[in-house]
Amino acid sequence: MKKYNTIFLDRDGTINPDPGYISSLDQFEFYDFTFSSLKRLTKDGHRFCIVTNQSGVSRGLIKQKELDNIHDYVKNQFMKNSIPLLGIYIATDHPDTATIRRKPGIGMFLEASNDHQIDLKDSLIIGDSINDIQAGKDLGMDTILVLTGRGSQTILDYPDLKPDVVVSNIEEAADWILK
């Protein structure tokens, strides 16, 4: 078993279902297994950081205030479940005008590292897309691709993608980390 400095989590498709652009809190829900999985990792001393592309803001599909409401709820649920969440880092860039902040860019990770003294090479990213895995690989992090969200399609679309491990969901990711 390896203890990571920080476990980075993608949001949509990783810790919650991804029905498309989630534009209000009433559309947001966690997977049933999210908190039980993260609690197991917390008991082992892990801490977390969410990194999420939210281009719906720049596309005019999500109001910034609604996104803030969703993330306040996420932070409160992590706190209620005694799961250490260092922060939620958001890239609202449109893919056509993406900055280094938008995954697979590494900007959100660098900001989190600066804010919380995170050793990125001793950290892990769990996500459901090539963008998550590529950002992690570019930073020398371990990578886990979950098949929830877009993960199953990601495997089909990018057969040469080589995450450290592919698992069904974040529950199996926790099993892999704790083995």
C-alpha distance (Angstrom), angle and dihedral (degrees) to the residues before:
residue distance angle dihedral
M1 . . .
K2 3.78 . .
K3 3.78 124.6 .
Y4 3.77 110.8 -144.8
N5 3.77 124.9 -149.2
T6 3.81 88.6 -131.6
I7 3.79 135.0 -7.6
F8 3.79 111.5 -140.9
L9 3.78 114.8 -151.9
D10 3.77 128.3 -160.4
R11 3.80 110.4 -141.3
D12 3.82 116.5 -144.8
G13 3.78 112.0 54.5
T14 3.80 93.1 8.9
I15 3.82 108.3 60.5
N16 3.82 96.5 7.7
P17 3.80 136.1 26.1
D18 3.80 114.7 -90.1
P19 3.81 110.2 -139.2
G20 3.80 91.5 163.3
Y21 3.78 126.0 -82.7
I22 3.82 107.4 3.7
S23 3.78 101.8 -149.8
S24 3.80 102.1 171.5
L25 3.78 140.3 28.0
D26 3.81 92.9 -109.5
Q27 3.85 88.2 65.1
F28 3.80 93.5 52.1
E29 3.81 125.3 91.3
F30 3.78 135.0 153.8
Y31 3.78 122.9 -122.9
D32 3.82 110.2 -98.7
F33 3.81 90.5 -115.0
T34 3.82 98.5 46.3
F35 3.78 100.1 94.4
S36 3.80 97.9 36.6
S37 3.82 88.1 52.9
L38 3.81 94.6 46.7
K39 3.83 91.6 45.7
R40 3.81 89.8 57.0
L41 3.80 89.3 53.1
T42 3.81 91.7 45.0
K43 3.81 90.7 54.9
D44 3.78 86.3 57.9
G45 3.80 91.5 54.4
H46 3.80 101.2 -99.2
R47 3.80 124.1 145.8
F48 3.78 128.8 -160.2
C49 3.77 144.7 -139.2
I50 3.81 126.1 -172.8
V51 3.82 118.6 -140.3
T52 3.79 114.8 -174.8
N53 3.79 138.0 173.5
Q54 3.81 108.3 -140.7
S55 3.80 105.7 176.9
G56 3.80 89.0 157.7
V57 3.80 86.2 86.6
S58 3.82 94.2 57.8
R59 3.82 89.8 41.1
G60 3.82 90.4 55.9
L61 3.82 92.6 -117.2
I62 3.82 97.0 110.3
K63 3.77 126.3 40.4
Q64 3.82 113.6 -134.6
K65 3.83 89.4 -127.7
E66 3.82 90.9 56.7
L67 3.81 91.3 47.9
D68 3.81 88.5 51.0
N69 3.83 89.8 50.9
I70 3.81 90.8 51.7
H71 3.80 91.8 49.1
D72 3.81 92.6 46.6
Y73 3.80 86.6 54.8
V74 3.83 91.5 48.2
K75 3.83 91.1 50.2
N76 3.81 91.1 48.2
Q77 3.81 92.4 50.0
F78 3.80 91.5 50.2
M79 3.82 89.6 49.2
K80 3.83 92.2 45.9
N81 3.82 88.5 53.2
S82 3.85 92.8 45.6
I83 3.80 92.4 -118.4
P84 3.83 113.9 148.5
L85 3.80 107.4 -122.8
L86 3.80 111.7 -179.0
G87 3.78 93.5 -168.8
I88 3.77 149.8 -51.8
Y89 3.79 114.4 -106.6
I90 3.79 117.7 -162.9
A91 3.80 134.0 -165.3
T92 3.80 110.7 -163.8
D93 3.82 92.8 177.0
H94 3.79 118.3 134.3
P95 3.83 108.1 -119.1
D96 3.83 90.2 -121.4
T97 3.82 91.2 58.2
A98 3.79 99.4 30.3
T99 3.78 120.9 163.9
I100 3.81 126.4 -157.7
R101 3.82 85.5 -87.6
R102 3.81 94.3 71.2
K103 3.81 114.6 81.6
P104 2.99 128.3 -81.5
G105 3.80 76.4 42.9
I106 3.79 114.1 85.0
G107 3.80 100.4 -136.7
M108 3.82 98.1 108.1
F109 3.81 90.7 49.0
L110 3.81 92.3 50.0
E111 3.80 91.1 49.1
A112 3.81 91.4 50.0
S113 3.80 90.2 46.9
N114 3.80 91.1 52.8
D115 3.82 92.9 44.8
H116 3.81 96.0 48.6
Q117 3.83 106.8 21.4
I118 3.80 91.6 -112.0
D119 3.79 119.5 178.6
L120 3.80 97.9 -139.7
K121 3.82 94.8 -167.8
D122 3.81 87.7 58.3
S123 3.81 93.3 48.1
L124 3.80 137.1 87.8
I125 3.81 135.8 -138.7
I126 3.81 122.0 -150.1
G127 3.78 114.3 -166.6
D128 3.78 147.5 136.6
S129 3.81 103.1 -127.1
I130 3.77 142.5 63.6
N131 3.82 87.6 -113.1
D132 3.81 91.5 62.5
I133 3.79 93.9 46.7
Q134 3.81 94.4 43.8
A135 3.82 92.8 50.6
G136 3.81 90.0 49.9
K137 3.80 92.9 47.7
D138 3.83 91.3 48.4
L139 3.81 89.0 54.9
G140 3.82 95.3 45.5
M141 3.81 92.2 -111.9
D142 3.79 127.9 143.9
T143 3.80 111.2 -104.2
I144 3.79 134.6 -149.1
L145 3.80 121.7 -171.0
V146 3.80 114.2 -156.4
L147 3.81 118.2 -155.5
T148 3.80 92.4 -140.7
G149 3.81 117.2 97.5
R150 3.81 108.5 9.0
G151 3.80 94.5 -17.9
S152 3.81 97.6 104.8
Q153 3.81 90.8 49.7
T154 3.81 91.1 44.7
I155 3.82 90.0 59.0
L156 3.82 90.6 51.7
D157 3.81 95.2 44.3
Y158 3.82 95.9 45.0
P159 3.82 108.8 34.3
D160 3.82 90.6 165.9
L161 3.82 92.3 56.9
K162 3.79 108.2 118.9
P163 3.81 112.7 -164.4
D164 3.79 114.3 172.4
V165 3.79 88.6 -110.5
V166 3.81 139.4 -0.9
V167 3.81 116.5 -146.3
S168 3.80 136.2 172.5
N169 3.80 95.7 -114.2
I170 3.79 145.8 -27.6
E171 3.79 90.1 -73.4
E172 3.81 90.7 62.5
A173 3.81 88.6 42.8
A174 3.81 88.2 59.0
D175 3.82 89.7 49.3
W176 3.83 90.2 52.4
I177 3.81 93.2 47.8
L178 3.81 93.3 47.6
K179 3.83 97.2 44.4
